[in-house]
Each structure stands twice: as structure tokens, then as C-alpha cells.
Amino acid sequence: MPALDEKDAKLLDRGTETIVQQVEAMKEMVNAFSEYARAPRFEMAEVDLNKLVTELTDLYRAQFAGRGVTLQVRLDPALTGVVADRGRLRQLLHNLITNAVEALEGRLGGAISVTTRLVGHEDAGAAELAVEDNGPGFQRELIGQIFDPYVTTKTRGTGLGLAIVRRIVEEHGGQVEADNPPAGGARVRVELPLNGTTRANRCAASRTSPSRGGSVHEHCADTGG
């Protein structure tokens, strides 16, 4: 087989690189679809949310430095722990940070902040987790839909990152909201109950305890598998 000349070799290299990139993008998409569609198995335990945030953000720092993005972390020492599925919380935080990084792509002076806060009291309060960036912010006409599957304005990604975030929050009986702070950028805030009440817990209770009038107000899907 004759050797390729320099022009053809470069063309082959570019074509190979494109194929590899497309395969990686497809793998990412398949993984996202699988994550969104799967029925979760909960392993509920007390999780030190501040420690989890520290561990995950430490992994990102070196990567961000090469992109010119700064990462600031502010943790509330009053927040001790939250009863939750550690793996699902890790996925939630990863998705929020990834979403912020993608929003800063191509921008100079990018900055991301991750904060935690105890809301209320330890006995009956909630843990707040917020991720904020100084990018262009959410489009106003889409801000009420950004947690819906496939809603995205980005050129890359699946549009499932924030939809998965909402699902994880709902699984833990929490709340999530997004807004554009007055100073600019975008922010997503998550509140999780400290007592670890999950949708699976409530559905299990509804099956063993008849509700008044015989009706169940929450849709309970089978979370086993």
C-alpha cells in the first residue's frame, strides 16, 4: 500500500479526529439518556454536603485553570449533614458545574461560585446548594423551561443535564429554581430537606397507609428493578 503524501495524511488525521469526537459525543448522549430514563436505587445515608462539594470542586480546579475559569467555594459551617443518596448528589453537583462551564465557553474572565447554606434549623430545615456563573445568563423566554428535557441553547450537550438535576432534587423531596442574578450571569439553587424524605419513601408509605378519601396525590412509579 503506497504511503500517503502530507496533504492526504493531514486530511486523514482530521477525519479520524472528527470521528473520535463524534463517537465521544454519542457516548455522552447515550449515557445522559440512560441516566435520565433509569429507575433509581436509593442508598440513603447521612452525607456531609460540604465535604462532598469540597472533594468534587478540588477535582475541577486544575482543569478550570487551563480554561481561564476561576472557581470559588463558600461553605456554611452550620450545615453538618443531609440524609441523601451520595451518588445522586454527586451527579447533581457535577451536572450543575458542567452546565456553568459550558455557559462560559469562549468567554474571558469566567468565574463559577459554589455555595452551601443551612436554611432554617437543623431539626426541620433544609440544605441549600447554589451554583452561579458570570456567563450570559439564561434566556428570559426559556428560563421557565430550562429544567425540561432537551431544552438548551448550547451548541453541544444533550439538553438533559438540568432535567436530571430536577429529577434528583424531586427524588429527594426538594426544590430547585433558576434565575439571572442582578449582577449578571446565571444561578441555580437547590434546597434539600435534611431529613432525607424521598419520593420513594412517600410512595412506599402511601402503599401501606391508605390516604384520606382513598386517593394518592403523587404519581408513584416502581423504583425497583
C-alpha positions as CSV (number, residue, x, y, z in Angstrom):
1,M,0.0,0.0,0.0
2,P,1.6,3.3,-1.1
3,A,2.4,5.9,1.6
4,L,0.1,8.9,1.9
5,D,1.5,12.2,0.9
6,E,1.5,15.0,3.5
7,K,-1.8,16.6,2.3
8,D,-3.7,13.3,2.4
9,A,-2.2,12.3,5.7
10,K,-3.4,15.6,7.3
11,L,-6.8,15.0,5.8
12,L,-6.9,11.5,7.2
13,D,-5.9,12.8,10.6
14,R,-8.6,15.5,10.6
15,G,-11.2,12.9,9.5
16,T,-10.1,10.5,12.2
17,E,-10.2,13.2,14.9
18,T,-13.7,14.2,13.8
19,I,-14.9,10.6,14.0
20,V,-13.4,10.2,17.5
21,Q,-15.1,13.4,18.7
22,Q,-18.4,12.3,17.3
23,V,-18.2,8.9,18.9
24,E,-17.4,10.6,22.3
25,A,-20.4,12.9,21.8
26,M,-22.6,9.9,21.1
27,K,-21.4,8.1,24.2
28,E,-22.1,11.2,26.3
29,M,-25.6,11.4,24.8
30,V,-26.3,7.7,25.4
31,N,-25.1,8.0,29.0
32,A,-27.3,11.0,29.5
33,F,-30.4,9.3,28.1
34,S,-29.7,6.3,30.2
35,E,-29.3,8.4,33.4
36,Y,-32.5,10.3,32.7
37,A,-34.6,7.2,32.0
38,R,-33.3,4.8,34.6
39,A,-35.3,4.0,37.7
40,P,-33.1,5.0,40.7
41,R,-32.0,2.8,43.5
42,F,-31.5,4.9,46.6
43,E,-28.8,4.3,49.2
44,M,-29.8,6.8,51.8
45,A,-27.3,7.8,54.4
46,E,-26.0,10.9,56.1
47,V,-23.9,12.9,53.7
48,D,-21.5,15.7,54.6
49,L,-22.6,18.0,51.8
50,N,-19.7,20.5,52.5
51,K,-17.2,17.7,52.2
52,L,-18.8,16.4,49.0
53,V,-18.6,19.9,47.5
54,T,-15.0,20.3,48.5
55,E,-14.0,16.9,47.0
56,L,-15.7,17.5,43.7
57,T,-14.6,21.1,43.2
58,D,-11.0,20.2,44.1
59,L,-11.1,17.8,41.1
60,Y,-12.2,20.6,38.8
61,R,-9.7,23.3,39.9
62,A,-6.7,22.2,37.7
63,Q,-9.0,21.6,34.7
64,F,-10.5,25.1,35.1
65,A,-7.2,26.8,35.4
66,G,-6.3,25.7,31.9
67,R,-9.5,27.3,30.6
68,G,-9.1,30.6,32.5
69,V,-12.1,29.9,34.7
70,T,-11.9,30.6,38.4
71,L,-13.8,28.6,41.0
72,Q,-14.9,29.9,44.3
73,V,-16.4,27.8,47.1
74,R,-18.2,29.2,50.1
75,L,-19.4,26.6,52.6
76,D,-21.7,27.2,55.6
77,P,-20.1,25.6,58.7
78,A,-23.5,25.4,60.3
79,L,-24.5,22.8,57.7
80,T,-23.4,19.5,59.1
81,G,-25.1,16.8,57.0
82,V,-28.0,15.8,54.9
83,V,-29.7,12.4,54.6
84,A,-29.5,11.6,50.9
85,D,-28.1,9.3,48.2
86,R,-24.4,10.3,47.9
87,G,-24.0,9.2,44.3
88,R,-27.1,11.1,43.2
89,L,-26.0,14.2,44.9
90,R,-22.6,13.9,43.3
91,Q,-24.3,13.6,39.9
92,L,-26.4,16.7,40.6
93,L,-23.4,18.8,41.5
94,H,-21.4,17.6,38.5
95,N,-24.3,18.5,36.2
96,L,-24.6,22.0,37.7
97,I,-20.9,22.7,37.4
98,T,-20.7,21.3,33.9
99,N,-23.7,23.4,32.8
100,A,-21.9,26.5,34.2
101,V,-18.6,25.6,32.4
102,E,-20.4,25.2,29.1
103,A,-22.1,28.6,29.6
104,L,-18.6,30.2,29.9
105,E,-17.1,28.6,26.9
106,G,-15.3,31.2,24.8
107,R,-15.6,34.0,27.4
108,L,-12.7,35.7,29.1
109,G,-12.6,36.0,32.9
110,G,-15.1,33.2,33.5
111,A,-16.0,32.6,37.2
112,I,-18.1,30.0,38.9
113,S,-19.1,30.0,42.6
114,V,-20.5,27.1,44.6
115,T,-22.1,27.8,47.9
116,T,-23.9,25.9,50.6
117,R,-26.2,27.3,53.3
118,L,-28.3,26.0,56.2
119,V,-31.9,27.2,55.8
120,G,-34.0,27.1,58.9
121,H,-32.9,24.8,61.8
122,E,-31.0,21.5,61.8
123,D,-34.1,19.6,63.1
124,A,-36.5,20.7,60.4
125,G,-34.5,22.8,58.0
126,A,-33.0,22.3,54.5
127,A,-29.6,22.4,52.9
128,E,-29.3,25.0,50.1
129,L,-26.7,24.4,47.3
130,A,-26.2,27.1,44.7
131,V,-24.0,27.2,41.6
132,E,-23.6,30.5,39.9
133,D,-21.6,31.7,36.9
134,N,-20.8,35.1,35.3
135,G,-21.8,34.0,31.8
136,P,-24.6,35.3,29.6
137,G,-27.4,34.1,31.8
138,F,-30.5,32.1,30.9
139,Q,-32.6,33.4,28.1
140,R,-35.7,35.0,29.5
141,E,-38.1,33.3,27.3
142,L,-36.7,29.9,28.3
143,I,-36.0,30.4,32.0
144,G,-39.2,28.7,33.0
145,Q,-38.4,25.7,30.8
146,I,-34.7,25.0,31.4
147,F,-35.4,22.0,33.6
148,D,-37.5,20.4,30.9
149,P,-35.8,17.6,28.8
150,Y,-34.0,18.7,25.6
151,V,-34.4,22.4,26.3
152,T,-31.0,24.0,25.6
153,T,-29.5,26.9,23.7
154,K,-26.0,25.4,23.6
155,T,-24.3,24.0,20.5
156,R,-23.1,21.0,22.5
157,G,-24.7,18.7,25.1
158,T,-27.9,16.8,25.2
159,G,-30.3,19.2,26.9
160,L,-30.7,16.7,29.7
161,G,-28.2,18.0,32.3
162,L,-30.6,20.2,34.2
163,A,-33.5,17.9,33.6
164,I,-31.5,15.2,35.5
165,V,-30.8,17.8,38.2
166,R,-34.6,18.4,38.7
167,R,-35.3,14.7,38.8
168,I,-32.7,14.1,41.5
169,V,-34.0,17.0,43.5
170,E,-37.6,15.7,43.2
171,E,-36.4,12.2,44.2
172,H,-35.1,13.7,47.4
173,G,-38.3,15.8,48.1
174,G,-36.5,19.1,47.5
175,Q,-36.9,22.1,45.3
176,V,-34.9,23.7,42.5
177,E,-35.1,27.1,40.8
178,A,-33.0,29.1,38.3
179,D,-32.6,32.8,37.8
180,N,-30.4,35.5,36.5
181,P,-28.9,37.5,39.4
182,P,-29.0,41.3,39.2
183,A,-25.2,41.4,38.8
184,G,-25.4,39.2,35.7
185,G,-24.8,35.5,34.9
186,A,-26.9,32.5,35.8
187,R,-27.7,30.8,39.1
188,V,-29.3,27.5,40.1
189,R,-30.4,27.0,43.7
190,V,-31.3,23.6,45.2
191,E,-33.0,23.0,48.5
192,L,-32.9,19.5,50.0
193,P,-34.7,18.5,53.2
194,L,-32.2,17.5,55.9
195,N,-34.3,14.5,56.9
196,G,-33.9,12.8,53.6
197,T,-37.6,12.4,52.7
198,T,-37.6,10.9,49.1
199,R,-40.3,10.3,46.6
200,A,-39.7,6.6,47.1
201,N,-40.3,6.9,50.8
202,R,-43.5,8.7,50.3
203,C,-44.7,6.2,47.7
204,A,-43.9,3.3,49.9
205,A,-45.8,4.9,52.8
206,S,-48.8,5.6,50.5
207,R,-49.0,1.9,49.6
208,T,-49.0,0.8,53.3
209,S,-51.2,3.6,54.7
210,P,-54.5,4.4,52.9
211,S,-54.8,8.1,52.2
212,R,-57.9,10.1,53.1
213,G,-60.6,9.5,50.6
214,G,-58.6,6.7,49.0
215,S,-56.6,9.0,46.7
216,V,-52.9,9.4,46.2
217,H,-51.9,12.9,45.1
218,E,-48.4,11.9,44.0
219,H,-47.6,9.7,41.0
220,C,-45.7,6.7,42.3
221,A,-43.7,4.7,39.8
222,D,-42.0,1.5,40.5
223,T,-38.4,2.4,41.5
224,G,-37.2,-1.1,41.8
225,G,-35.6,-3.0,39.1
